[in-house]
Amino acid sequence: MPLAAVAVHEPAVPASVIDDLDLAIDRAAEALRREQRGDGHFAFDLEADATIPAEYVMLRHFLGEGHDAIENKIGAYLRRTQEAHGGWPLLRGGALNVSASVKAYAALRMIGDGADAPHMLRARDAILAAGGAAQSNVFTRTTLALFGMVPWRAVPAMPIEIMNAPSWFPFHIYRISYWARDTLVPLLVLMALKPRGANPRGVDIPELFVTPPERVRIWPKGNNQVGGWGVIFGALDKVLQAAEPYFPRGTRQSAIDKAVAFVRARLNGEDGLGAIYPAMANTVMMFRVLGVPDDHPDAVLARAAVDKLLAVKGEEAFCQPALSPVWDTALSAHALIEAGGGHAAAADRGLAWLKPLQVLDVKGDWAERRPDVRPGGWAFQYRNDHYPDLDDTAVVVMAMDRARSQSGEAGFDESIARAREWVVGLQSKNGGWAAFDADNTSTYLNYIPFADHGALLDPPTSDVTARVVSMLAQLGETPADSPAMKRGIDFLLAEQHPEGGWYGRWGFNYVYGTWSVLCALNAAGVPAEAAPVRRAVAWLLKIQNTDGGWGEDDKGYELDYKGYSPAPSTASQTAWAVIALMAAGEVDHPAVERGVAYLRATQMPDGFWPEELFTGTGFPRVFYLRYLGYPKFFPLWAMARYRNLKHSNSRTVMVGM
């Protein structure tokens, strides 16, 4: 019997409670449907910290572009998001982050804000109190070097000759994650040529340095540049810094040519290289530095991709790090299917939009590790053929499988089969799955000086592995007949934290990971009484807030994490916890009822939920995300799931997530 089979419904709680919940669910579903685009898809804004909007302004000034209304709107956004401490954080309400603050300050100076303006003086004082701009991370110092604000020796050496390295070489572009690869390749060209941006206002920021930048001799390292590997790579960097000017010109030019060819092969139309901002911006600068005319088709496409990321909201604007339409559409479809009734038709429209976006004819960079696997995944963005996402693919497949189970139609059969084939083909040797690659686990690379962000790799994670296990289970596989699923479950059980939860790589954090894994274990037939499930349930119950909700902040990502620390409740995290507990057989637990009550009580008149706090993760400890769609579909999903199970004579969740 397929997991998506429809359970028999029978009232199990007072009708007044169900009726009240029905109204809340319908209000949320109607609100979500109003957000659906004309062609059937959903796309919500994706907000990060001040870094990306500031970098967009700096890109314009690197190119020498004139001041315009967009800069004014970004300036308004940057001024509003400045915190009381004077700087800019990585997430709303957080502590000052030097790198984000330096970029925001520099961008405001370029927009026209005077260094003596009150808000700029507060920012300067806060940055200086934190050690000054010299404490910025590598990517920020690289950006400053492109304007001559710091010397190039402030940036660790990354010779463009890396492009000529054989595949067996310890550092090779296919040994690092896709996001690092696509960001780095055009950046290598810039680092080799060492250009200086146009900077039409002549902005410089010496006032942000405790010691003048040309006199700084020891630039900071990341928390991961320690131990034996840190010493080795640190010494190697010093050698490369001294030797790089003497590298043969012919070898250097051939490496530049390879880098340019790599970028051009992956330009990805108006969705841009890697469909992520840093890679796109570096591409635009690379073309300019190489003398490619602005009206050349490649340059036009590269710039259009960057501008496509702009989100204009009245008198403010910000630049998004990426667009998330496939993710938003797939998750919205799940929520609408759960809501049922006439709302399922909207899910069908979303799935019809998703179907042709499956990548079936491009063997992307993942094929370097798995050349014999046929493509079959979906990307996160509108288009990103070289980099489909296993997480998105599993979520899309489960939504399509639910739709076909309800309709009995076979329109998604081929899509689901190809996706399953691709996903299983990308299982890593340790049994887990990563987001984009298989066996991207050369951990020593996180110790190189350039990798101070500690996110150079894409190793298997609990949340993505759980999503794949959920998909396989929903498609009818079991640990007994599916070696891939069995290895995935073994990976998950080994990854459980002593507290009881699972680490969430792509969402905050143990609540997100635990939601993902408990759904997978339930779908795979692991009994609710099993010890790992009981430990996870006990942890979720323990951390529930007094208001009935759940919350978790970035402290869960601290390198010396000792245990959960309380955080304010959010709608999305509460929904994850409620869905997780229901997957673990706790539909009738008072904690679940209190969680649903929290969601009902915090729903706004428009049908949605307020959520200013960030609950999404780009890179732990470095870059966080606020998915504006999360408080629109996850709470709806949780409430509808609760109602459906309470109506049912069974308390078993019959789908993968």
matplotlib code that plots the C-alpha trace (Angstrom):
import matplotlib.pyplot as plt

x = [0.0, 1.6, 2.3, 0.2, -2.9, -5.8, -6.8, -10.4, -11.7, -13.9, -14.5, -12.4, -12.6, -15.5, -16.9, -16.5, -12.7, -12.5, -14.8, -12.7, -9.5, -11.2, -11.7, -8.1, -6.9, -9.1, -8.1, -4.4, -4.9, -6.9, -4.2, -1.5, -3.5, -3.6, 0.2, 0.2, 1.5, -0.5, 1.4, 0.9, 4.2, 5.0, 8.0, 8.6, 11.4, 14.6, 16.3, 19.8, 21.9, 23.1, 26.0, 24.3, 22.5, 25.8, 27.7, 25.2, 25.9, 29.6, 29.3, 27.6, 30.4, 33.1, 31.5, 31.3, 27.5, 25.7, 23.6, 19.9, 16.6, 17.6, 20.6, 18.4, 16.0, 18.9, 20.3, 16.9, 17.0, 20.5, 19.8, 16.7, 18.4, 21.3, 21.0, 21.0, 24.6, 25.6, 26.5, 24.8, 24.3, 24.0, 20.4, 17.7, 18.5, 21.9, 25.3, 27.4, 29.2, 32.3, 32.2, 28.6, 29.0, 32.1, 30.3, 27.1, 29.2, 31.2, 28.0, 26.3, 29.4, 29.1, 25.4, 26.3, 26.0, 28.6, 31.2, 30.1, 26.4, 25.1, 24.3, 27.7, 29.5, 27.7, 28.6, 32.3, 32.5, 30.9, 33.3, 36.4, 35.3, 35.1, 38.7, 38.2, 37.8, 41.0, 38.9, 36.7, 36.6, 38.4, 35.5, 35.1, 38.8, 38.7, 36.0, 37.9, 41.0, 39.1, 38.7, 42.3, 41.0, 43.3, 46.4, 46.1, 48.3, 45.3, 43.8, 45.2, 46.8, 44.6, 46.5, 44.5, 46.8, 44.5, 42.4, 45.3, 45.5, 44.8, 41.9, 44.1, 45.6, 44.8, 43.1, 40.8, 37.7, 35.6, 36.8, 34.9, 31.1, 29.2, 28.6, 32.3, 33.3, 31.1, 32.0, 35.7, 36.3, 35.5, 37.1, 40.3, 40.5, 40.0, 42.6, 45.1, 44.6, 44.1, 42.0, 40.7, 37.1, 35.9, 34.7, 33.2, 32.8, 36.4, 35.2, 37.8, 37.2, 40.5, 38.4, 37.3, 40.9, 42.6, 45.9, 46.2, 45.5, 48.9, 50.6, 48.7, 51.0, 48.9, 45.4, 42.8, 42.1, 38.9, 38.1, 38.9, 42.4, 43.9, 45.9, 48.3, 46.5, 46.2, 49.9, 50.7, 48.4, 49.4, 53.0, 52.0, 50.1, 53.2, 55.2, 52.5, 52.2, 55.9, 56.1, 52.9, 54.3, 56.9, 54.5, 55.0, 52.7, 51.8, 50.6, 48.7, 46.9, 45.9, 44.4, 42.5, 41.2, 40.0, 38.3, 36.5, 35.4, 34.1, 32.0, 30.7, 29.6, 27.5, 26.2, 22.7, 20.9, 19.2, 19.4, 23.1, 26.2, 25.2, 22.0, 23.6, 24.6, 28.3, 29.0, 26.9, 28.6, 32.1, 31.1, 30.0, 33.3, 35.3, 33.8, 34.4, 38.1, 38.7, 37.4, 34.3, 32.0, 28.9, 26.7, 28.2, 25.5, 27.4, 27.9, 24.3, 23.1, 25.4, 24.2, 20.5, 20.9, 22.2, 19.4, 16.8, 17.6, 16.4, 13.4, 11.8, 9.4, 8.0, 10.7, 13.2, 15.0, 17.4, 19.2, 18.4, 21.2, 19.2, 15.6, 13.7, 10.7, 11.0, 11.4, 8.5, 6.3, 7.0, 6.4, 3.3, 2.0, 2.4, 0.6, -2.3, -2.6, -2.7, -5.4, -7.4, -10.7, -10.6, -7.1, -5.6, -6.3, -3.9, -1.3, -1.9, -1.2, 2.0, 3.1, 2.2, 4.6, 7.3, 7.2, 9.0, 11.7, 13.2, 16.7, 16.8, 19.4, 22.3, 25.0, 26.0, 29.1, 27.8, 28.7, 32.4, 31.8, 29.0, 29.5, 27.3, 24.2, 21.5, 20.3, 16.8, 16.7, 15.2, 17.1, 16.2, 15.9, 14.0, 16.9, 20.2, 20.8, 24.3, 23.4, 20.1, 19.4, 18.7, 16.6, 14.3, 14.1, 12.9, 10.3, 9.0, 8.8, 6.8, 4.4, 3.9, 3.4, 0.8, -1.0, -1.0, -2.2, -5.2, -6.0, -5.0, -3.4, 0.0, 1.2, 4.0, 5.2, 8.2, 9.3, 9.3, 11.2, 13.9, 14.2, 14.5, 17.2, 19.3, 18.9, 19.9, 22.8, 24.2, 24.3, 27.6, 29.9, 28.9, 25.2, 24.1, 23.1, 24.4, 22.6, 24.4, 27.2, 28.3, 31.4, 32.3, 34.1, 37.8, 37.6, 41.2, 40.2, 38.3, 41.7, 43.1, 43.4, 40.9, 38.2, 37.8, 34.0, 34.4, 31.8, 33.9, 32.4, 29.0, 29.1, 26.1, 23.8, 21.0, 18.3, 18.9, 19.5, 16.2, 14.4, 15.7, 14.8, 11.3, 11.0, 12.1, 9.7, 6.8, 7.5, 7.0, 10.5, 11.5, 14.9, 14.5, 14.3, 16.2, 19.9, 20.1, 17.4, 18.9, 22.3, 20.5, 18.7, 22.0, 23.6, 20.7, 20.8, 24.6, 24.1, 21.7, 23.0, 23.3, 20.5, 18.1, 17.8, 19.5, 21.6, 19.9, 22.3, 19.8, 17.4, 17.6, 18.8, 18.1, 14.4, 14.7, 16.9, 14.7, 11.6, 13.3, 14.5, 11.4, 9.4, 11.8, 12.0, 8.2, 7.9, 10.5, 8.6, 10.8, 8.5, 7.5, 8.6, 12.2, 14.8, 16.1, 12.5, 11.8, 14.9, 14.0, 10.5, 11.7, 14.0, 11.3, 8.9, 11.6, 12.4, 8.8, 8.3, 5.7, 3.6, 3.2, 5.6, 9.1, 12.1, 15.8, 18.4, 22.0, 23.5, 22.7, 25.5, 28.2, 31.3, 31.3, 27.6, 26.7, 23.0, 19.8, 19.4, 15.9, 14.8, 11.5, 8.9, 8.4, 5.6, 7.8, 9.8, 6.6, 5.2, 8.3, 8.1, 4.4, 4.8, 7.7, 5.8, 2.9, 5.2, 6.5, 3.0, 2.3, -0.8, -2.8, 0.0, -0.9, 2.3, 1.0, -2.3, -0.5, 1.6, -1.4, -3.1, 0.0, -0.3, -4.1, -3.5, -0.7, -2.4, -2.9, -6.2, -4.7, -4.3, -0.5, 1.9, 4.4, 8.0, 10.8, 13.4, 15.6, 15.0, 16.9, 20.6, 23.0, 26.3, 26.3, 27.9, 28.5, 25.3, 21.7, 18.4, 14.9, 12.5, 9.4, 7.4, 8.1, 5.4, 3.0, 3.0, 4.5, 1.9, -0.9, 0.7, 1.0, -2.6, -4.1, -2.0, -3.3, -6.9, -6.7, -5.1, -7.6, -10.4, -8.9, -9.4, -5.6, -3.0, -0.3, 1.2, 1.0, 3.3, 7.0, 7.0]
y = [0.0, 3.3, 5.8, 8.4, 6.4, 8.4, 7.5, 7.0, 10.1, 10.0, 12.9, 12.4, 15.8, 18.2, 19.6, 23.2, 22.8, 21.3, 23.9, 26.7, 25.1, 24.7, 28.4, 29.2, 26.6, 27.9, 31.5, 30.5, 28.4, 31.2, 33.7, 31.3, 30.8, 34.6, 34.5, 32.0, 33.4, 33.3, 30.3, 28.3, 28.8, 30.5, 32.7, 34.5, 36.9, 35.6, 38.0, 37.8, 40.3, 43.7, 42.1, 41.3, 44.7, 46.4, 44.3, 45.2, 48.9, 48.3, 46.3, 49.3, 51.6, 49.1, 49.4, 53.2, 53.4, 56.5, 57.1, 56.3, 55.6, 51.9, 53.1, 55.4, 52.6, 50.3, 53.1, 53.3, 49.6, 49.6, 52.5, 50.8, 47.5, 49.2, 47.9, 49.9, 48.8, 50.8, 48.0, 45.4, 41.8, 38.5, 38.1, 40.4, 41.6, 39.9, 41.1, 43.3, 41.5, 43.3, 42.1, 43.0, 46.3, 47.3, 46.5, 48.3, 51.4, 51.4, 51.1, 54.0, 56.1, 55.3, 56.1, 59.5, 59.3, 61.5, 60.0, 62.6, 61.7, 60.5, 57.0, 56.7, 57.9, 55.3, 52.6, 53.7, 53.7, 50.2, 48.8, 50.3, 48.9, 45.5, 45.8, 47.7, 46.7, 44.7, 42.1, 41.5, 38.1, 37.1, 37.8, 41.3, 42.0, 40.8, 43.3, 46.1, 45.1, 45.6, 49.2, 49.7, 50.1, 47.3, 45.9, 42.6, 40.9, 41.2, 38.4, 34.8, 33.7, 31.7, 31.4, 31.2, 28.3, 26.2, 25.9, 23.9, 21.4, 17.7, 16.1, 14.2, 17.4, 18.2, 21.4, 21.1, 23.1, 19.9, 19.1, 22.1, 22.8, 24.1, 27.5, 27.9, 26.7, 29.1, 32.0, 31.3, 30.7, 34.2, 35.6, 33.8, 35.9, 39.1, 38.1, 37.3, 40.7, 42.7, 45.5, 48.6, 49.5, 52.8, 54.2, 57.4, 59.1, 58.2, 56.6, 55.2, 54.1, 54.6, 55.8, 52.2, 50.9, 50.9, 50.5, 51.9, 48.9, 49.3, 48.8, 45.7, 42.7, 39.9, 39.6, 37.5, 33.9, 31.9, 29.7, 26.7, 27.8, 26.1, 22.9, 21.1, 21.8, 25.5, 25.8, 23.9, 25.9, 29.2, 28.5, 27.6, 30.8, 32.8, 31.0, 31.6, 35.3, 35.7, 33.4, 34.3, 37.4, 35.2, 32.5, 32.1, 34.3, 31.6, 29.3, 32.1, 33.0, 29.4, 29.2, 32.5, 31.0, 27.9, 30.0, 32.1, 28.9, 27.4, 30.5, 30.8, 27.2, 27.8, 31.3, 30.0, 32.7, 35.5, 33.2, 33.6, 31.6, 29.1, 31.3, 32.8, 36.4, 36.2, 34.1, 36.4, 39.6, 38.1, 37.2, 40.7, 42.1, 39.5, 40.4, 44.1, 43.5, 41.3, 44.1, 42.3, 45.1, 45.9, 45.1, 41.7, 39.0, 37.4, 40.6, 41.6, 38.2, 38.4, 41.8, 41.0, 38.0, 40.2, 42.8, 40.0, 39.5, 42.9, 43.1, 46.5, 47.2, 50.7, 53.1, 50.3, 47.7, 44.9, 42.3, 38.7, 36.1, 33.8, 33.1, 30.2, 29.4, 25.6, 25.3, 27.7, 26.0, 22.5, 23.3, 25.4, 22.4, 20.1, 22.6, 23.0, 19.2, 18.9, 21.6, 19.5, 20.4, 22.9, 24.0, 20.9, 22.2, 25.1, 22.5, 20.7, 24.0, 24.4, 20.9, 21.3, 24.3, 22.3, 19.3, 20.8, 22.3, 18.9, 18.7, 15.7, 16.6, 18.3, 16.4, 19.0, 19.3, 16.5, 14.1, 14.6, 12.2, 10.2, 10.2, 7.1, 8.6, 10.1, 13.6, 13.9, 16.6, 20.0, 23.1, 25.5, 28.5, 29.1, 27.5, 26.1, 23.1, 22.4, 22.4, 20.6, 20.2, 16.8, 18.4, 20.2, 17.1, 14.9, 17.5, 17.9, 14.1, 13.6, 16.4, 14.8, 11.4, 12.7, 14.4, 11.2, 9.1, 11.4, 11.7, 8.2, 9.8, 8.7, 12.0, 12.2, 8.6, 9.2, 12.4, 10.6, 7.6, 9.7, 11.8, 8.7, 7.3, 10.5, 10.9, 7.3, 7.7, 10.6, 8.8, 9.3, 6.5, 7.1, 6.5, 10.1, 12.6, 16.2, 19.0, 19.1, 16.6, 13.1, 12.6, 16.3, 15.6, 16.8, 18.2, 19.4, 22.2, 24.0, 24.8, 26.8, 30.5, 31.5, 29.3, 31.3, 30.9, 27.2, 26.4, 25.3, 21.8, 20.1, 17.0, 14.7, 16.1, 14.8, 17.1, 16.3, 12.6, 12.5, 14.1, 11.4, 8.6, 10.1, 10.2, 6.6, 5.4, 7.4, 5.7, 2.3, 1.2, -0.3, -0.8, -4.5, -4.1, -0.9, -0.9, 2.8, 3.5, 1.2, 3.0, 6.3, 5.3, 4.0, 7.4, 9.2, 7.1, 7.6, 11.4, 11.9, 14.4, 13.3, 15.8, 13.9, 16.1, 16.2, 19.0, 21.1, 22.3, 24.3, 25.5, 26.6, 24.1, 21.1, 21.8, 21.8, 18.7, 16.8, 17.6, 16.3, 13.1, 12.2, 12.4, 10.1, 7.5, 7.4, 7.0, 4.3, 2.3, 2.9, 2.4, 5.4, 3.4, 3.1, 4.7, 7.3, 8.5, 8.7, 10.7, 13.1, 13.5, 14.1, 16.8, 18.6, 18.5, 19.8, 22.9, 24.0, 27.6, 28.6, 30.3, 26.9, 27.6, 26.6, 28.7, 28.4, 30.9, 30.8, 29.7, 26.2, 26.6, 27.6, 25.5, 24.8, 24.0, 22.4, 22.3, 24.2, 27.7, 29.3, 31.5, 33.2, 31.2, 31.5, 30.2, 28.2, 26.5, 25.8, 24.2, 22.0, 20.8, 20.1, 18.1, 16.2, 15.2, 14.0, 12.0, 10.4, 9.3, 12.2, 13.6, 13.5, 14.9, 18.2, 19.7, 19.3, 20.9, 23.8, 24.2, 24.3, 26.7, 29.0, 29.0, 29.7, 32.5, 34.2, 34.0, 37.5, 38.7, 38.3, 34.5, 34.5, 34.7, 37.4, 36.2, 38.8, 36.4, 34.4, 30.6, 29.6, 28.9, 29.6, 28.9, 28.2, 31.0, 33.1, 33.6, 33.2, 33.5, 34.7, 32.8, 35.0, 32.1, 30.0, 31.6, 31.4, 27.6, 25.8, 26.8, 26.0, 22.6, 21.9, 22.9, 21.0, 17.9, 18.1, 18.5, 15.6, 13.3, 14.3, 13.5, 10.1, 6.8, 6.4, 8.6, 7.6, 10.0, 8.3, 10.5, 11.2, 14.7]
z = [0.0, -1.0, 1.8, 0.1, 0.5, 1.9, 5.4, 6.4, 8.2, 11.2, 13.7, 16.8, 18.6, 19.2, 16.0, 17.3, 17.5, 14.1, 12.6, 14.1, 12.7, 9.4, 9.2, 10.0, 7.4, 4.7, 5.4, 5.2, 2.0, 0.3, 1.2, -0.2, -3.4, -3.9, -4.0, -6.9, -10.2, -13.4, -14.7, -11.5, -9.6, -6.3, -5.7, -2.4, -1.6, -0.1, 2.2, 3.7, 5.7, 4.5, 2.6, -0.7, -1.1, -0.2, -2.7, -5.4, -4.8, -4.9, -8.1, -9.7, -8.6, -9.7, -13.2, -12.9, -13.2, -12.2, -9.2, -9.6, -7.7, -7.0, -5.0, -3.0, -2.2, -1.2, 0.9, 2.7, 3.3, 4.7, 7.0, 8.3, 9.0, 11.0, 14.5, 17.8, 18.4, 15.3, 12.9, 10.8, 11.9, 10.1, 11.1, 12.5, 16.0, 16.1, 17.2, 15.0, 12.2, 11.1, 7.5, 6.9, 8.6, 6.6, 3.3, 4.4, 5.4, 2.2, 0.1, 2.0, 1.4, -2.4, -2.3, -1.0, 2.8, 4.5, 6.9, 9.4, 9.3, 12.7, 11.6, 9.8, 12.9, 15.0, 12.4, 12.4, 16.2, 16.3, 13.7, 15.3, 18.7, 17.1, 15.9, 12.7, 9.0, 9.2, 11.1, 8.0, 6.4, 3.2, 0.8, 2.3, 2.1, -1.6, -2.3, -0.7, -2.6, -5.9, -4.9, -3.6, -0.1, 1.2, -0.5, -2.3, 0.2, 2.6, 0.6, 0.7, -2.5, -4.9, -8.1, -11.3, -12.3, -10.2, -13.4, -14.9, -12.0, -12.8, -11.2, -8.7, -7.4, -3.7, -4.6, -7.7, -8.5, -8.5, -4.9, -3.6, -3.5, -6.4, -4.8, -3.9, -7.4, -9.3, -7.1, -7.2, -10.9, -12.1, -8.9, -9.8, -13.0, -11.0, -8.4, -11.2, -13.0, -9.8, -11.3, -9.6, -9.8, -11.4, -8.0, -9.5, -6.1, -5.1, -1.9, 0.5, 4.1, 6.1, 9.0, 9.6, 10.3, 13.6, 11.8, 8.3, 5.9, 4.1, 7.5, 8.5, 8.4, 9.9, 8.6, 10.6, 10.0, 10.4, 13.3, 11.2, 10.2, 13.2, 14.0, 11.7, 8.5, 9.4, 9.9, 6.7, 4.5, 6.2, 5.3, 1.8, 1.4, 2.3, -0.4, -3.0, -2.1, -2.8, -5.9, -7.7, -9.5, -11.2, -12.6, -16.4, -18.4, -20.8, -18.1, -16.5, -19.8, -20.4, -16.9, -17.5, -20.8, -19.0, -16.3, -18.9, -20.8, -17.6, -16.9, -20.5, -20.6, -17.4, -18.0, -17.5, -19.4, -17.4, -14.3, -14.1, -13.2, -10.5, -10.1, -7.0, -6.5, -5.7, -8.8, -11.0, -9.7, -10.2, -13.7, -14.6, -13.2, -15.0, -18.3, -17.7, -16.7, -19.7, -22.0, -23.1, -24.5, -22.3, -25.3, -25.9, -25.5, -22.6, -20.8, -21.3, -20.0, -17.0, -15.9, -16.5, -14.2, -11.4, -11.8, -11.8, -8.1, -7.1, -4.8, -4.8, -1.9, -2.1, -1.0, -0.2, -2.2, -1.6, -3.7, -3.1, -2.9, -5.1, -6.3, -4.8, -7.1, -7.3, -3.5, -2.9, -5.4, -4.2, -0.5, -1.3, -3.2, -0.2, 2.0, -0.4, -0.9, 2.9, 3.1, 0.6, -0.9, -3.7, -2.6, -4.2, -7.7, -7.0, -6.1, -9.4, -11.2, -9.4, -10.1, -13.8, -13.8, -12.2, -14.5, -17.5, -15.3, -14.6, -15.9, -18.2, -20.8, -19.0, -17.1, -14.6, -12.5, -10.3, -13.2, -12.4, -9.5, -11.1, -14.8, -15.5, -13.8, -16.0, -15.1, -13.6, -10.8, -10.2, -9.3, -6.5, -8.9, -12.2, -14.1, -13.0, -15.2, -14.1, -10.5, -9.7, -6.0, -4.3, -1.6, -4.0, -6.2, -3.3, -2.2, -5.8, -6.2, -3.0, -4.0, -7.5, -5.9, -3.5, -6.5, -8.6, -5.6, -5.3, -9.0, -10.1, -13.2, -14.5, -15.8, -13.3, -13.5, -15.8, -14.0, -10.7, -12.0, -13.6, -10.4, -8.3, -10.5, -10.4, -6.6, -5.8, -8.1, -6.1, -2.7, -1.1, 0.2, 3.8, 3.0, 3.2, 0.6, 0.1, -1.6, -5.0, -5.2, -4.1, -1.8, -1.7, 1.5, 1.1, 4.6, 4.6, 2.2, 4.9, 6.4, 3.5, 4.4, 1.7, 3.3, 6.5, 6.2, 6.7, 4.0, 1.0, 0.9, 0.3, 2.5, 3.2, 5.8, 8.0, 6.5, 2.9, 3.6, 5.5, 2.6, 0.2, 2.6, 2.9, -0.9, -1.3, 1.4, 0.0, -3.3, -1.6, -0.9, 2.4, 4.2, 3.5, -0.3, -0.8, 0.0, -0.7, 1.9, 4.4, 4.2, 4.4, 7.6, 9.1, 8.3, 10.0, 13.2, 13.5, 13.1, 16.0, 18.5, 22.2, 23.0, 20.8, 17.8, 14.4, 12.9, 10.3, 7.7, 5.6, 8.3, 11.9, 13.2, 15.3, 15.1, 11.3, 11.2, 13.7, 11.7, 8.6, 10.2, 12.2, 9.0, 7.3, 10.0, 10.2, 6.5, 6.5, 9.0, 12.1, 15.0, 17.1, 20.1, 18.8, 21.1, 18.6, 18.0, 21.7, 22.4, 19.6, 20.9, 24.5, 23.2, 21.3, 24.2, 26.5, 24.4, 23.7, 24.8, 27.3, 24.6, 22.9, 20.1, 19.2, 18.3, 17.8, 16.8, 15.4, 18.7, 17.6, 15.0, 17.5, 17.2, 20.9, 21.0, 24.3, 24.1, 23.2, 24.4, 24.5, 21.6, 20.7, 19.0, 15.2, 13.0, 10.7, 13.5, 15.4, 12.3, 11.9, 15.5, 15.3, 12.1, 13.5, 16.7, 14.6, 12.5, 15.7, 16.7, 19.1, 17.4, 20.7, 22.9, 24.7, 23.3, 19.8, 20.7, 22.3, 19.2, 16.9, 19.4, 19.1, 15.3, 15.5, 17.9, 15.9, 12.5, 11.1, 9.5, 6.1, 6.7, 7.1, 10.1, 11.1, 11.1, 11.2, 12.5, 10.2, 10.1, 7.0, 6.6, 3.8, 5.6, 9.3, 11.4, 8.2, 6.1, 7.1, 5.1, 5.7, 3.5, 3.2, 2.1, 5.2, 7.4, 4.5, 3.8, 6.8, 9.4, 7.0, 6.4, 10.2, 11.0, 8.1, 9.0, 12.6, 11.5, 9.1, 11.6, 14.3, 11.8, 11.0, 12.8, 12.4, 13.9, 11.4, 9.0, 5.6, 3.6, 3.5, 5.0]

ax = plt.figure().add_subplot(projection="3d")
ax.plot(x, y, z, "-o")
ax.set_aspect("equal")
plt.show()
